[in-house]
Amino acid sequence: MKNILSKYSHISFDLDGTLVHTITEYRHKIVPEVVKKLNGTIANSHSVDKFWFEGVRDKTIQEDFNLNPSVFWDLFKEIDTSEARSAHTFAYSDAERTLIKLKDMGKTISIITGAPHWIAAMEIEKLNGAPHDFYLSLNDVKFGEKT
């Protein structure tokens, strides 16, 4: 592993699904709740995970949930609070140790996420102070979606 890492000075990580994990039951409860309240539909059993983990979420909202993304996001942000999600989110057992090891190797560590700041901050707290040099919420700075 050290031979491969020696080529890099900066390493970036995503949060949910990489350093932390939100349990399946949470996302399979909250996303359908939002879709149902807005009278949308869920195209298939993979649609919730596609929305949660893959890029181009607005396209998934339109095509798989048959909803306007702006309307979906407004309600989703009301329901998916950091307090609600925190009880269902945990750091992977090797995440903290890995970040410490990389920092000890002199690497610059960044966290880049599509999560809004209030969710990202909660998820970063789950890492128990593991080192990182900076983080960026693409959601908050209005960059395009991760692809």
C-alpha positions in Angstrom: 0.0 0.0 0.0 2.8 2.4 0.8 4.3 2.1 -2.7 1.0 3.2 -4.3 0.4 6.0 -1.8 3.9 7.4 -2.2 2.8 8.8 -5.6 0.2 11.0 -4.0 0.4 14.0 -1.7 -3.3 14.8 -1.5 -6.1 12.2 -0.9 -9.8 13.0 -1.0 -12.7 11.1 0.5 -16.4 11.1 0.2 -18.4 10.7 3.5 -21.5 8.5 3.4 -20.6 5.1 1.9 -16.8 5.8 2.3 -15.9 7.1 5.8 -19.3 6.7 7.4 -22.4 4.7 6.7 -26.1 5.6 7.1 -28.0 2.4 7.7 -30.1 1.1 4.9 -33.3 1.2 7.0 -33.0 4.9 7.5 -32.7 5.8 3.8 -35.4 3.3 2.9 -37.7 5.0 5.4 -37.0 8.7 4.8 -36.8 8.8 1.0 -40.2 7.0 0.5 -41.7 9.2 3.2 -40.8 12.3 1.2 -41.9 10.8 -2.1 -45.2 9.7 -0.6 -45.9 13.1 1.0 -45.4 14.8 -2.4 -47.5 12.2 -4.3 -44.6 10.9 -6.3 -43.8 7.3 -7.1 -40.7 5.1 -6.7 -39.8 3.5 -10.0 -38.1 0.4 -8.5 -36.4 -1.1 -5.5 -33.0 0.3 -6.6 -34.2 3.9 -6.9 -33.7 4.8 -3.3 -30.1 3.6 -3.2 -29.5 5.2 -6.6 -30.7 8.5 -5.2 -28.6 8.1 -2.0 -25.3 7.0 -3.5 -25.0 8.0 -7.1 -24.6 11.3 -8.7 -27.2 13.3 -10.7 -29.7 13.1 -7.9 -32.0 15.7 -9.5 -32.3 13.4 -12.5 -33.2 10.5 -10.3 -35.8 12.6 -8.5 -37.4 13.5 -11.8 -37.2 10.2 -13.6 -37.5 7.6 -10.7 -39.7 9.6 -8.3 -41.7 11.6 -10.9 -41.2 14.8 -8.8 -39.8 18.3 -9.2 -36.4 18.3 -7.6 -36.8 21.7 -5.9 -40.0 20.7 -4.2 -38.4 17.3 -3.2 -35.3 19.0 -1.7 -37.4 21.5 0.3 -39.3 18.7 2.1 -36.3 16.4 2.3 -34.2 19.0 4.1 -37.1 19.5 6.6 -37.3 15.8 7.4 -33.7 14.6 7.0 -32.2 16.7 9.9 -28.7 16.0 11.3 -30.4 14.9 14.6 -32.6 12.4 12.8 -29.8 11.0 10.7 -27.2 10.9 13.4 -28.8 8.1 15.3 -28.6 6.0 12.1 -25.1 6.9 11.0 -21.8 5.4 12.1 -18.1 5.6 11.1 -16.6 2.6 9.4 -14.3 0.8 11.9 -11.2 1.6 9.9 -12.0 5.2 8.9 -10.4 7.0 11.8 -7.3 4.8 11.8 -6.9 5.2 8.1 -7.0 9.0 8.2 -4.5 9.1 11.1 -2.2 6.8 9.2 -2.4 8.9 6.0 -1.8 12.1 8.0 1.2 10.5 9.7 2.5 9.8 6.1 2.4 13.5 5.5 -0.6 13.4 3.2 -3.1 16.3 2.7 -6.6 14.9 3.4 -9.8 16.4 2.1 -13.4 15.4 2.4 -15.6 16.3 -0.5 -19.3 15.5 -0.2 -22.6 16.2 -1.8 -24.2 16.4 1.6 -25.3 19.8 3.0 -23.1 21.3 5.7 -25.3 20.4 8.6 -25.2 16.7 7.6 -21.5 16.7 6.7 -20.6 18.3 10.0 -22.5 15.6 11.9 -20.9 12.8 9.8 -17.4 14.3 10.3 -18.0 14.3 14.1 -18.5 10.5 13.8 -14.8 10.3 12.9 -13.8 11.2 16.5 -11.5 14.0 15.5 -9.6 12.1 12.8 -7.4 14.5 10.9 -8.4 16.1 7.7 -7.1 19.4 6.2 -10.4 20.7 4.8 -13.8 19.6 3.6 -16.1 20.9 0.9 -19.8 20.5 0.6 -20.7 20.7 -3.0 -24.3 21.2 -2.0 -23.5 24.4 -0.1 -21.2 26.0 -2.7 -23.6 25.2 -5.6 -21.2 23.2 -7.6 -22.7 20.7 -9.9 -23.7 17.3 -8.6 -21.0 14.6 -8.2 -21.0 12.3 -11.2 
